[in-house]
Amino acid sequence: MLEYIVKTTNEFLNQMPKCKRKKKGQFFTSAETAVFMANMFDLTLVNKTVKVLDPGTGTGILAAALIERLNQENKVERIELTCYETDIDVLPMLKENLKYIAEEVKKEFSCQIIEEDYILSQQDTFNETFFAEKNPPKYDLVIGNPPYLRVMRDNPAALAMPTVVHGAPNLYFLFASMSLFNLKQGSEMVYIIPRSWTSGAYFTAFRQYLLGEGRLEQIHLFVSRDKVFSEEQVLQETMIIRVKKTRLTPSHVLITSSKSNADFSEITRLNVPYASVVTGDSLYVYLPTSEEDIRVLDLINTYRNTFPD
């Protein structure tokens, strides 16, 4: 199933200039990364019917990888997939790919493509205005590779989510915030996003929302910053996060790392106390990769004065 989607995606990439995709903040996920992300979910949490959301679906690689995994789960009987996509260049291929998936999947399967802006179509519900949907759909699993694109503060998407915007907004954290909103309580989302949100002042409101409504369960880091979207030549420090929609703080966060998107078989693992990863009023997220890093962080976190003090 995934092999076919990868083939059609590569055909699309060969036809679409990189400069055009870059203007949209559009970078496609590799097959290896998609499979890794799909395998990050804790499927012991799901029931017989699984509702999946893929916002900004593109050609459908992430959705295909997750459905392929769900297809192997005995307790899963029905998969309901919702995709958001508005790119007229991508939509024809996405529709063909979903048709192929529907023919190949062994479970009961339904899918819909919502050809509306993912953020703007839900702004009233997110902000609980008079026009909010009373019973908005909620999902068991959300998987996403959002657009990486900085926008102005008066951009409609930024204006649609004022509670998570502080400083210069970027579409990727608007997508991640809306995805957390779309989750059922106790459910998980897996997202591939830049590292910039972990400590930047501009991302304070986003961190307060993401880590207030949800909790980090796993962080995956890439050692090589230019090997994640290897076909796209993107020099971007990127990470994958698994977030659970809950206010119950876990004792530890699993931090894994690999060199690139092609060597997920060689992964380092480290269980880090949650308080060593998420700290302070600004909810900075630290990324230790060794026991020594943890000891240094724990020491620094005991300091009660700043350098100006």
C-alpha positions in Angstrom: 0.0 0.0 0.0 2.6 2.5 1.1 5.0 1.5 -1.7 2.4 2.6 -4.3 1.8 5.9 -2.6 5.6 6.6 -2.4 5.8 5.9 -6.2 3.1 8.3 -7.1 4.5 10.9 -4.7 8.0 10.7 -6.3 6.3 11.2 -9.7 4.6 14.3 -8.4 7.9 15.6 -6.9 9.7 15.2 -10.2 7.0 17.4 -11.9 6.7 20.1 -9.3 9.5 22.6 -8.9 11.1 22.8 -5.4 10.9 26.5 -5.5 7.1 26.4 -5.9 6.8 24.0 -2.9 9.1 26.1 -0.8 6.9 29.1 -1.2 4.0 27.1 0.3 6.2 25.7 3.1 5.5 22.3 1.6 8.0 19.6 2.3 7.0 15.9 1.7 7.6 13.2 4.3 9.9 10.3 3.3 8.5 6.7 3.5 11.0 5.8 6.3 9.9 8.8 8.4 6.2 8.1 7.7 6.5 4.5 8.9 8.5 5.6 12.0 5.8 8.2 12.9 3.0 5.6 12.4 4.8 3.2 14.7 5.1 5.8 17.5 1.4 5.6 18.4 0.3 3.6 21.4 -2.4 1.6 19.8 -3.5 0.0 23.1 -5.5 3.2 23.5 -7.7 2.6 20.4 -11.1 0.9 20.1 -12.7 -1.2 17.3 -13.4 2.0 15.3 -10.5 4.3 14.9 -11.0 7.9 13.7 -7.8 9.3 12.0 -7.1 12.9 11.1 -4.3 14.0 8.7 -4.4 17.8 8.3 -2.5 19.0 5.3 -2.4 15.5 3.8 -0.4 16.2 0.7 -0.3 13.0 -1.4 -1.2 10.8 1.6 2.1 9.2 2.7 1.5 9.7 6.4 -2.1 8.5 6.2 -1.1 5.5 4.2 1.7 4.5 6.7 -0.7 4.8 9.6 -3.5 2.9 7.9 -1.0 0.2 6.9 -0.2 -0.3 10.6 -3.9 -0.2 11.7 -4.6 -2.8 9.0 -2.4 -5.2 11.0 -4.2 -4.7 14.3 -6.6 -7.5 15.1 -8.8 -5.4 17.4 -9.3 -2.7 14.8 -12.4 -3.3 12.7 -13.1 0.0 11.1 -10.9 3.0 10.1 -12.4 6.4 9.4 -9.9 8.8 7.7 -10.4 12.6 7.4 -8.0 14.6 5.3 -7.6 18.3 4.9 -6.1 19.5 1.6 -6.6 22.6 -0.6 -3.6 22.5 -3.0 -5.1 22.1 -6.4 -1.8 20.7 -7.7 -1.9 17.8 -5.1 -5.6 17.0 -4.8 -5.9 14.9 -8.0 -3.1 12.6 -6.9 -4.4 12.5 -3.3 -7.9 11.4 -4.5 -6.3 8.6 -6.6 -4.2 7.5 -3.7 -7.1 7.3 -1.3 -9.1 5.3 -3.9 -6.2 2.8 -4.1 -6.0 2.6 -0.2 -9.7 2.0 0.0 -9.3 -1.0 -2.4 -6.4 -2.4 -0.6 -7.3 -2.0 3.1 -8.7 -5.1 4.8 -10.8 -3.4 7.4 -14.0 -1.5 7.0 -12.8 1.9 5.6 -14.2 5.3 4.9 -12.4 8.5 4.0 -13.3 12.1 3.3 -11.3 15.0 1.9 -12.2 18.4 3.3 -11.1 20.9 0.7 -11.2 23.8 3.1 -8.5 25.7 5.0 -7.7 23.6 8.0 -7.3 26.6 10.4 -10.0 29.0 9.1 -12.7 26.4 8.7 -12.5 25.7 12.5 -11.7 29.1 14.0 -15.2 29.7 15.4 -15.2 26.4 17.1 -11.7 26.8 18.4 -12.4 30.2 19.8 -15.9 29.2 21.2 -17.7 32.0 19.4 -21.5 32.2 18.8 -21.0 30.3 15.6 -19.0 27.4 17.1 -20.0 23.9 16.2 -21.8 22.3 19.1 -20.4 18.8 18.7 -17.2 19.1 16.6 -15.6 15.8 15.4 -12.8 14.5 17.6 -10.2 12.0 16.6 -8.4 9.0 18.1 -5.2 9.6 16.2 -3.8 12.7 14.5 -0.7 12.4 12.3 0.8 15.5 10.6 3.6 17.2 8.6 2.3 20.8 8.6 3.5 23.6 6.3 6.6 25.3 7.6 5.9 28.9 6.8 6.3 32.1 8.8 3.4 34.5 8.3 2.6 38.0 9.3 0.6 38.7 12.5 -2.3 39.9 10.4 -2.4 36.7 8.3 -6.0 35.2 8.5 -4.6 32.0 10.1 -2.8 33.9 12.8 -5.8 36.1 13.5 -8.0 32.9 13.7 -6.0 31.5 16.7 -5.0 34.5 18.9 -4.5 32.5 22.0 -1.5 30.6 20.6 0.2 33.6 18.8 2.9 35.6 20.6 5.3 37.4 18.3 6.0 36.1 14.8 3.5 33.2 13.9 4.4 30.2 11.9 1.8 27.9 10.2 3.4 24.8 11.7 2.5 25.6 15.3 -1.0 26.8 14.3 -1.6 23.4 12.7 -0.2 21.6 15.8 -2.5 23.6 18.1 -5.6 22.9 16.1 -4.7 19.2 15.9 -4.5 19.0 19.7 -7.9 20.7 19.8 -9.2 18.1 17.4 -8.1 15.1 19.6 -10.3 13.2 21.9 -9.2 13.3 25.6 -6.6 10.6 26.2 -5.7 10.3 22.5 -2.4 11.0 20.8 -1.0 13.0 18.0 2.4 12.5 16.2 3.8 15.6 14.4 7.1 16.3 12.6 8.0 20.0 13.2 11.0 22.3 13.6 12.8 22.5 16.9 12.4 26.3 17.2 9.2 26.1 19.3 11.1 24.5 22.3 12.7 27.7 23.6 11.9 30.7 21.4 10.1 33.6 23.0 7.8 33.9 20.0 6.5 30.4 20.8 5.6 31.0 24.5 1.8 31.1 23.9 2.0 27.9 21.8 4.0 26.1 24.4 1.5 27.1 27.1 -1.3 25.8 25.0 0.4 22.6 23.8 1.8 21.7 27.2 -1.2 22.9 29.1 -3.8 20.8 27.2 -1.4 18.0 26.4 1.7 16.2 27.6 4.9 15.2 25.7 5.3 11.4 25.7 8.1 11.0 23.1 10.5 13.2 21.3 12.6 12.0 18.4 15.6 14.0 17.3 17.7 13.9 14.1 21.4 14.4 14.4 21.8 15.5 10.8 19.8 18.7 10.2 19.9 18.3 6.4 18.9 14.6 6.2 15.2 14.7 7.3 13.8 15.9 4.1 16.7 14.7 2.1 15.1 15.0 -1.3 14.0 18.6 -0.5 17.4 20.0 0.5 16.0 21.6 3.6 18.4 22.9 6.2 16.0 22.7 9.1 16.5 21.3 12.6 13.5 19.0 12.8 12.0 16.8 15.5 9.0 14.4 15.8 6.8 14.7 18.9 4.2 12.4 20.3 1.7 14.3 22.4 -1.1 12.9 24.5 -4.2 15.1 25.2 -4.3 14.9 28.9 -3.4 17.0 32.0 -1.9 14.1 33.8 1.9 14.5 33.7 3.9 11.4 33.0 6.9 10.6 35.1 9.3 10.4 32.1 9.6 11.5 28.4 11.2 9.0 26.0 13.8 10.8 23.9 15.1 8.9 20.9 17.5 10.0 18.2 18.8 8.8 14.8 21.2 10.3 12.3 18.7 10.8 9.5 15.4 9.6 8.0 17.1 6.5 6.6 18.6 4.8 9.7 15.7 4.3 12.1 17.1 0.9 12.8 20.0 2.6 14.7 18.2 4.6 17.4 19.4 5.7 20.8 16.8 5.8 23.6 16.8 7.8 26.9 14.0 8.0 29.5 14.2 11.5 30.9 12.2 12.8 34.0 9.4 15.0 32.7 10.5 17.8 35.0 14.0 17.8 33.4 12.4 18.3 29.9 9.6 20.8 30.5 10.6 23.5 33.0 9.9 27.0 34.2 6.9 29.4 33.8 7.6 29.7 30.1 7.6 25.9 29.7 10.9 25.7 27.9 11.5 22.2 26.4 15.1 20.9 26.9 16.4 18.0 24.8 19.0 16.0 26.8 20.5 13.0 24.9 22.7 11.6 27.7 22.7 11.0 31.4 25.3 13.7 31.7 22.9 16.2 30.0 20.2 15.3 32.5 22.6 15.9 35.5 23.6 19.3 34.1 19.9 20.3 33.5 18.9 19.2 37.0 21.7 21.3 38.4 20.8 24.4 36.4 17.2 24.1 37.4 18.2 24.5 41.0 19.5 28.0 40.3 17.2 30.7 41.6 19.0 33.7 40.1 19.6 35.0 36.5 22.9 36.3 35.1 21.7 39.9 35.6 21.0 39.1 39.2 
